[in-house]
Amino acid sequence: MSSELRVDAIKNTADAAVMTFNNDGVITKNKMVAFSCTLNANHTHSGGSVSKVTGWTVRTSSGTGPRINSTRISGFDVSTSKFTAPVAGLYCMYYKPDYGTSLATNHYVSFGVNGDTRTFDVFEDMTVGVNASIMLACLLELQVNDYVELYTRGGATYSIKGSSSGHQYNTMWYGYHIG
């Protein structure tokens, strides 16, 4: 005996669809956690120190360039430059710096969780040139209300480019809940 379950939507107790399925098998969930931020001004790192990167603008569905739909749950607070996990699970974090200064070695970029400035190093002792742009990523297992911040450390004094235009070619930080 075989069984089949056929659905086109799963609804919550308020009768709102929380998950839909199309004919191609694509599953869409409402309010998935995702954010996309751009650095809104240059960030200067002082050599030999630990520096929290601040001054982010959340990119929404308005404006130019790739955007995150504003109906998504962001979890990012621009006033504190922190992402706070609204749901527990595995998160993929991306950081794309746009360097305004050449760097030699002894330079680190870290995601810090719950006040730790160095939970996960995503960049360590690499040489980059002026206007260099690379994509760095890591996976973080977060609980509800865990928060993530971005830090630079070590090395000489340098700058990371930002812009009030929120253009995707400046420094960016993305995050997605993946399961």
C-alpha positions as a LaTeX table, in Angstrom:
\begin{tabular}{lrrr}
\hline
Residue & $x$ (\AA) & $y$ (\AA) & $z$ (\AA) \\
\hline
Met1 & 0.00 & 0.00 & 0.00 \\
Ser2 & 1.38 & 3.40 & $-0.92$ \\
Ser3 & 0.44 & 6.75 & 0.53 \\
Glu4 & 0.68 & 10.28 & $-0.73$ \\
Leu5 & 0.42 & 13.60 & 1.02 \\
Arg6 & $-0.57$ & 16.44 & $-1.27$ \\
Val7 & $-0.39$ & 20.02 & $-0.05$ \\
Asp8 & 0.11 & 23.43 & $-1.56$ \\
Ala9 & 0.46 & 25.28 & 1.75 \\
Ile10 & 0.96 & 24.80 & 5.46 \\
Lys11 & $-0.88$ & 27.33 & 7.60 \\
Asn12 & $-0.55$ & 28.52 & 11.17 \\
Thr13 & $-3.41$ & 28.65 & 13.69 \\
Ala14 & $-4.40$ & 32.10 & 12.42 \\
Asp15 & $-4.96$ & 30.51 & 8.96 \\
Ala16 & $-2.00$ & 32.33 & 7.39 \\
Ala17 & 0.25 & 30.37 & 5.03 \\
Val18 & 3.68 & 29.83 & 6.61 \\
Met19 & 5.00 & 27.56 & 3.88 \\
Thr20 & 3.95 & 27.06 & 0.26 \\
Phe21 & 4.89 & 24.46 & $-2.36$ \\
Asn22 & 4.74 & 25.02 & $-6.10$ \\
Asn23 & 4.35 & 22.43 & $-8.89$ \\
Asp24 & 8.14 & 22.26 & $-9.35$ \\
Gly25 & 8.69 & 21.27 & $-5.71$ \\
Val26 & 10.03 & 24.66 & $-4.64$ \\
Ile27 & 9.24 & 25.36 & $-0.98$ \\
Thr28 & 8.81 & 28.96 & 0.14 \\
Lys29 & 8.73 & 29.95 & 3.79 \\
Asn30 & 7.37 & 33.28 & 5.02 \\
Lys31 & 9.61 & 35.62 & 6.95 \\
Met32 & 12.89 & 33.76 & 6.51 \\
Val33 & 15.76 & 35.30 & 8.46 \\
Ala34 & 18.15 & 37.18 & 6.19 \\
Phe35 & 19.95 & 40.50 & 6.23 \\
Ser36 & 22.21 & 42.46 & 3.94 \\
Cys37 & 24.12 & 45.51 & 5.13 \\
Thr38 & 26.54 & 47.98 & 3.60 \\
Leu39 & 29.06 & 50.05 & 5.49 \\
Asn40 & 27.78 & 53.61 & 5.28 \\
Ala41 & 31.16 & 55.38 & 5.77 \\
Asn42 & 34.83 & 54.42 & 5.72 \\
His43 & 36.01 & 52.43 & 8.76 \\
Thr44 & 39.56 & 53.07 & 9.95 \\
His45 & 41.29 & 50.33 & 11.90 \\
Ser46 & 44.09 & 51.47 & 14.25 \\
Gly47 & 47.11 & 49.20 & 14.02 \\
Gly48 & 47.58 & 46.67 & 16.79 \\
Ser49 & 44.09 & 47.11 & 18.23 \\
Val50 & 40.76 & 45.26 & 18.21 \\
Ser51 & 38.09 & 47.33 & 16.48 \\
Lys52 & 34.37 & 46.65 & 16.13 \\
Val53 & 33.14 & 47.55 & 12.63 \\
Thr54 & 30.19 & 49.94 & 13.05 \\
Gly55 & 28.08 & 52.18 & 10.84 \\
Trp56 & 26.00 & 49.69 & 8.84 \\
Thr57 & 22.91 & 50.36 & 6.73 \\
Val58 & 20.44 & 47.50 & 6.18 \\
Arg59 & 19.70 & 47.06 & 2.49 \\
Thr60 & 15.98 & 46.63 & 1.84 \\
Ser61 & 13.90 & 46.20 & $-1.29$ \\
Ser62 & 14.08 & 49.93 & $-2.08$ \\
Gly63 & 17.04 & 51.48 & $-3.88$ \\
Thr64 & 19.41 & 50.18 & $-6.52$ \\
Gly65 & 21.38 & 46.96 & $-6.71$ \\
Pro66 & 20.65 & 43.56 & $-5.15$ \\
Arg67 & 18.46 & 43.88 & $-2.06$ \\
Ile68 & 16.88 & 41.69 & 0.59 \\
Asn69 & 13.08 & 41.81 & 0.48 \\
Ser70 & 11.95 & 43.97 & 3.41 \\
Thr71 & 9.37 & 41.35 & 4.46 \\
Arg72 & 12.22 & 39.11 & 5.64 \\
Ile73 & 13.08 & 39.04 & 9.33 \\
Ser74 & 16.36 & 40.95 & 9.53 \\
Gly75 & 17.51 & 40.66 & 13.14 \\
Phe76 & 20.13 & 43.34 & 12.39 \\
Asp77 & 20.23 & 46.48 & 14.57 \\
Val78 & 22.07 & 49.36 & 12.88 \\
Ser79 & 22.29 & 51.32 & 16.16 \\
Thr80 & 24.42 & 48.59 & 17.79 \\
Ser81 & 25.91 & 47.01 & 14.62 \\
Lys82 & 24.76 & 43.60 & 15.88 \\
Phe83 & 22.84 & 40.76 & 14.32 \\
Thr84 & 20.65 & 39.02 & 16.92 \\
Ala85 & 19.33 & 35.57 & 16.03 \\
Pro86 & 15.51 & 35.58 & 16.15 \\
Val87 & 15.44 & 31.77 & 15.82 \\
Ala88 & 17.93 & 29.06 & 16.78 \\
Gly89 & 19.86 & 27.27 & 14.05 \\
Leu90 & 22.74 & 27.34 & 11.63 \\
Tyr91 & 23.55 & 30.70 & 10.07 \\
Cys92 & 25.81 & 31.47 & 7.13 \\
Met93 & 27.62 & 34.81 & 7.53 \\
Tyr94 & 29.36 & 36.55 & 4.64 \\
Tyr95 & 31.67 & 39.54 & 4.84 \\
Lys96 & 32.92 & 41.39 & 1.76 \\
Pro97 & 35.45 & 44.10 & 2.67 \\
Asp98 & 36.51 & 46.73 & 0.16 \\
Tyr99 & 39.98 & 47.81 & 1.24 \\
Gly100 & 41.07 & 51.43 & 0.85 \\
Thr101 & 44.60 & 50.60 & 1.99 \\
Ser102 & 47.07 & 47.87 & 1.01 \\
Leu103 & 47.66 & 45.30 & 3.75 \\
Ala104 & 50.60 & 43.02 & 4.33 \\
Thr105 & 50.31 & 40.45 & 7.12 \\
Asn106 & 49.16 & 40.22 & 10.74 \\
His107 & 45.61 & 41.33 & 9.93 \\
Tyr108 & 42.49 & 39.51 & 11.14 \\
Val109 & 38.73 & 39.81 & 10.61 \\
Ser110 & 36.56 & 37.92 & 13.09 \\
Phe111 & 32.92 & 37.29 & 13.80 \\
Gly112 & 32.34 & 37.59 & 17.55 \\
Val113 & 29.37 & 35.94 & 19.29 \\
Asn114 & 27.83 & 37.22 & 22.55 \\
Gly115 & 30.60 & 39.70 & 23.33 \\
Asp116 & 33.55 & 37.50 & 22.32 \\
Thr117 & 35.66 & 39.44 & 19.80 \\
Arg118 & 37.12 & 36.35 & 18.16 \\
Thr119 & 34.66 & 33.45 & 17.84 \\
Phe120 & 35.53 & 32.73 & 14.21 \\
Asp121 & 38.41 & 34.25 & 12.16 \\
Val122 & 37.39 & 34.61 & 8.53 \\
Phe123 & 40.51 & 36.44 & 7.37 \\
Glu124 & 44.03 & 35.93 & 8.65 \\
Asp125 & 47.46 & 37.09 & 7.51 \\
Met126 & 46.69 & 37.64 & 3.83 \\
Thr127 & 48.13 & 40.33 & 1.60 \\
Val128 & 45.58 & 42.54 & $-0.18$ \\
Gly129 & 45.95 & 45.61 & $-2.35$ \\
Val130 & 44.07 & 48.90 & $-2.50$ \\
Asn131 & 40.52 & 48.40 & $-3.83$ \\
Ala132 & 40.82 & 44.65 & $-3.25$ \\
Ser133 & 37.49 & 43.01 & $-2.63$ \\
Ile134 & 37.09 & 39.41 & $-1.47$ \\
Met135 & 34.18 & 37.37 & $-0.08$ \\
Leu136 & 34.68 & 35.68 & 3.29 \\
Ala137 & 32.21 & 33.28 & 4.91 \\
Cys138 & 31.61 & 31.09 & 7.95 \\
Leu139 & 28.89 & 29.00 & 9.56 \\
Leu140 & 27.74 & 29.81 & 13.09 \\
Glu141 & 25.40 & 27.73 & 15.25 \\
Leu142 & 23.30 & 30.30 & 17.14 \\
Gln143 & 20.63 & 30.11 & 19.81 \\
Val144 & 17.70 & 32.55 & 20.08 \\
Asn145 & 19.04 & 35.99 & 21.14 \\
Asp146 & 22.70 & 35.11 & 20.48 \\
Tyr147 & 24.27 & 38.13 & 18.81 \\
Val148 & 27.06 & 38.50 & 16.26 \\
Glu149 & 29.42 & 41.44 & 15.72 \\
Leu150 & 32.25 & 41.99 & 13.24 \\
Tyr151 & 35.79 & 42.87 & 14.41 \\
Thr152 & 39.14 & 43.75 & 12.87 \\
Arg153 & 42.43 & 43.29 & 14.74 \\
Gly154 & 46.21 & 43.47 & 14.47 \\
Gly155 & 48.27 & 44.77 & 11.59 \\
Ala156 & 48.92 & 48.35 & 10.62 \\
Thr157 & 46.41 & 51.18 & 10.37 \\
Tyr158 & 44.16 & 50.76 & 7.32 \\
Ser159 & 40.72 & 51.66 & 6.01 \\
Ile160 & 37.71 & 49.71 & 4.76 \\
Lys161 & 35.59 & 51.60 & 2.25 \\
Gly162 & 32.00 & 52.51 & 2.94 \\
Ser163 & 29.50 & 54.81 & 1.26 \\
Ser164 & 26.22 & 56.42 & 2.21 \\
Ser165 & 24.88 & 55.32 & $-1.19$ \\
Gly166 & 24.78 & 51.70 & 0.05 \\
His167 & 26.30 & 50.52 & $-3.21$ \\
Gln168 & 27.04 & 46.79 & $-3.44$ \\
Tyr169 & 30.67 & 47.48 & $-4.42$ \\
Asn170 & 31.47 & 48.83 & $-0.96$ \\
Thr171 & 32.01 & 46.79 & 2.20 \\
Met172 & 29.08 & 44.46 & 2.91 \\
Trp173 & 27.92 & 41.97 & 5.56 \\
Tyr174 & 25.22 & 39.36 & 4.78 \\
Gly175 & 23.62 & 36.73 & 6.98 \\
Tyr176 & 21.14 & 33.92 & 6.34 \\
His177 & 19.46 & 31.31 & 8.52 \\
Ile178 & 20.00 & 28.03 & 6.65 \\
Gly179 & 18.52 & 25.50 & 9.01 \\
\hline
\end{tabular}
